[in-house]
Amino acid sequence: MIAGVCAGLARRFGLSVGLVRLLFVVSVILPGSQVLVYALLWLLMPNEDSYSYRPV
């Protein structure tokens, strides 16, 4: 919902968006660098608009 990272990952792997978001929230509770990975994916993942078809 913030940057679309969870929705993009869910679409890429054919999973439910709610499930991916739930897994992310649960993973934040565990020690690790999940927020850093989220920020990196936010920067590296292509924008949905850049891949949509636009007729000329």
C-alpha positions in Angstrom: 0.0 0.0 0.0 2.9 2.3 0.5 5.1 1.7 -2.6 3.4 -1.3 -4.2 6.2 -3.7 -3.4 4.1 -6.4 -1.8 1.5 -6.1 -4.6 4.2 -6.4 -7.2 5.7 -9.4 -5.6 2.3 -11.0 -5.2 1.5 -10.5 -8.9 4.9 -11.8 -9.9 4.7 -15.0 -8.0 0.9 -15.5 -8.3 0.1 -15.1 -4.6 -2.6 -13.2 -2.8 -1.7 -9.6 -2.1 -3.1 -9.9 1.4 -0.9 -12.9 2.1 2.2 -11.2 1.0 1.4 -8.1 3.1 0.7 -10.3 6.1 4.0 -12.2 5.7 5.8 -8.9 5.5 4.2 -7.5 8.7 5.0 -10.8 10.5 8.6 -10.7 9.2 9.1 -7.2 10.5 8.6 -8.6 14.0 11.6 -10.9 13.5 15.1 -9.6 13.7 16.7 -8.8 10.3 16.9 -6.2 7.6 13.4 -6.5 6.2 12.8 -2.8 6.0 16.1 -2.3 4.2 15.1 -5.0 1.7 11.7 -3.3 1.2 13.3 0.0 0.5 15.7 -1.5 -2.0 12.9 -3.3 -3.8 11.0 0.0 -3.8 13.9 1.6 -5.7 14.7 -1.3 -8.0 11.3 -2.6 -9.0 10.0 -1.2 -12.2 6.9 1.0 -12.1 3.7 -0.6 -13.4 3.2 2.4 -15.7 6.5 1.8 -17.5 5.2 -1.7 -18.7 1.6 -0.8 -19.6 0.7 -0.7 -23.3 -0.1 2.8 -24.6 -1.3 3.0 -28.1 0.1 5.9 -30.2 
